[in-house]
């Protein structure tokens, strides 16, 4: 018969495996947003961007189905799982990334319908921010994967995620200032500032994810 410690480890691995699947879907959704942003900067029409947006909506729905599975699994385990609240917070933060991705995509589509355009400098900086945030998310995902395997890799990926979050924050401030100095009309300007803020917020969420993972890991490594 399995010892309580063995049972808890089984539960932990099962839940983390589901959370890893949730994270994979969320990262896929963000990649789609990044492709959407790149096409926007290349002058793609609103119809093309709407295809990306619909894909993001479907991905968000799938990620939320996984979230429900995680909730059910955590509820079924109950008090047998140490730091149950930590796993719930982890799932919630990852789910929030999906929500922000969908919100940024909606605003980007709206910006396209307004036929707003950035200059070359802003286009480049938006894409640079998008890639930096993607790297922060990927490092958070790699930390999540390493949380069941290797302590050294786990802590290294956490450190890298935090470093890329700082880079994203610096880029955000530069872009926001450049937007304020641009010739965009009020409505496109406000939407653009919301989009860049939401993309940067995803990097903040990646940092929160690794913070939660660090706390959970105290009971593991």
Order of alpha helices (4+ residues) and beta strands (2+ residues): alpha-alpha-alpha-alpha-alpha-alpha
